[in-house]
Amino acid sequence: MEEIWKRLYDAAKAVQNYRKISDYFEAGGVAAAIESESGKIYTGVCVDTACTLGVCAERNAMFNMITYGENKIKRVLAIMPDGKTGAPCGACREFMVQLMPNDYKEVEIMLDFDNNKVIKLKDLTPEWWI
């Protein structure tokens, strides 16, 4: 396994901290880390609200990246509440495609950290509309 995946895993794990903030608001069940084109790592956690105004950990990490002036992703890793890694949801996939319409196909996604299974975003978005 490439060392970058371990760094991404550790970065996501460091911010994953499930907490119930109120009767209507939870955060941190899922954590994500992304590597930008520059090699910098950005993290985020999911924010879940009763009225569905929350955001996924992956998009939260991408918002963080965009806030700091970058807009190209190389790798994505998300840790689910059970500690396993998994694929981004459809909304996160769509966000990446629209963020990088000419370059999204080569973004690497860690599907299974324990078994070092990586897939490219193009394989999760076949025949996408863009």
C-alpha positions in Angstrom: 0.0 0.0 0.0 1.2 3.5 -0.8 2.2 5.5 2.2 -0.2 8.3 1.2 -3.2 6.0 1.9 -2.0 5.5 5.5 -1.6 9.3 5.9 -5.1 9.9 4.6 -6.5 7.2 6.9 -4.7 8.6 9.9 -5.9 12.1 9.1 -9.5 11.1 8.7 -9.3 8.9 11.9 -7.9 11.9 13.8 -11.1 14.0 13.2 -13.6 11.2 13.4 -15.4 11.9 16.7 -19.1 11.0 16.7 -21.1 13.3 18.9 -24.7 14.3 19.4 -24.8 18.0 19.5 -28.5 18.5 20.0 -31.7 16.5 19.6 -31.6 17.6 15.9 -27.8 17.6 15.1 -25.1 15.0 15.0 -21.6 15.1 13.7 -18.5 13.1 13.1 -19.8 9.6 12.5 -18.1 9.5 9.1 -14.7 11.2 8.5 -12.9 11.8 5.2 -9.5 12.9 4.0 -8.7 14.1 0.6 -5.3 14.7 -1.1 -5.3 17.7 -3.3 -3.3 18.1 -6.5 -0.6 19.9 -4.4 -0.3 17.0 -2.1 -1.9 18.7 0.9 -4.4 16.7 2.9 -7.8 18.2 3.9 -10.3 16.6 6.3 -13.9 16.8 7.1 -16.7 15.1 9.0 -20.3 14.4 8.3 -22.9 16.7 9.8 -26.3 15.2 10.1 -29.4 17.3 10.9 -33.1 16.5 11.4 -34.1 18.7 8.5 -31.5 17.2 6.0 -29.4 20.3 5.8 -26.3 18.4 6.8 -23.3 17.5 4.6 -21.2 14.4 4.0 -17.7 14.1 5.3 -16.2 14.0 1.8 -17.9 17.2 0.7 -16.9 18.8 4.0 -13.3 18.0 3.2 -13.7 19.3 -0.3 -15.2 22.6 1.0 -12.1 22.8 3.3 -9.9 22.4 0.3 -11.7 25.0 -1.8 -11.6 27.4 1.2 -7.8 27.2 1.1 -7.7 27.9 -2.7 -7.4 24.5 -4.2 -9.8 22.8 -6.6 -8.2 19.5 -7.8 -8.4 16.2 -5.9 -6.1 13.3 -6.3 -7.3 10.8 -3.7 -10.3 10.4 -1.4 -10.7 8.2 1.7 -13.8 8.0 4.0 -14.0 6.1 7.2 -17.5 4.9 8.1 -18.9 4.6 11.6 -17.9 1.0 11.8 -14.3 1.9 11.1 -14.3 0.5 7.5 -13.6 2.6 4.5 -16.2 3.0 1.7 -17.2 4.8 -1.5 -18.6 8.3 -1.6 -22.3 8.7 -2.0 -23.9 9.8 -5.3 -24.0 13.4 -4.2 -20.3 13.5 -3.4 -19.5 11.8 -6.7 -21.6 14.4 -8.5 -19.8 17.2 -6.6 -16.4 15.8 -7.7 -17.5 15.5 -11.3 -18.8 19.0 -11.4 -15.7 20.4 -9.6 -13.3 18.7 -12.0 -15.3 18.0 -15.2 -12.2 17.4 -17.3 -10.1 15.6 -14.7 -12.5 13.7 -12.4 -12.0 10.3 -14.0 -8.6 9.7 -12.5 -9.4 10.6 -8.9 -8.6 7.6 -6.8 -11.0 6.3 -4.1 -10.1 4.0 -1.3 -12.9 1.4 -1.2 -11.3 -1.1 1.3 -8.3 0.0 3.3 -7.9 -3.4 5.0 -7.5 -5.1 1.6 -5.9 -2.1 -0.2 -8.7 -1.9 -2.8 -8.6 1.4 -4.7 -10.9 2.3 -7.6 -11.0 5.4 -9.9 -13.9 7.7 -9.8 -14.6 6.9 -13.5 -15.4 3.4 -12.4 -18.0 4.7 -9.9 -19.5 7.1 -12.4 -19.8 5.2 -15.7 -21.5 7.1 -18.5 -22.0 10.2 -16.3 -24.0 13.0 -17.7 -21.1 15.4 -18.1 
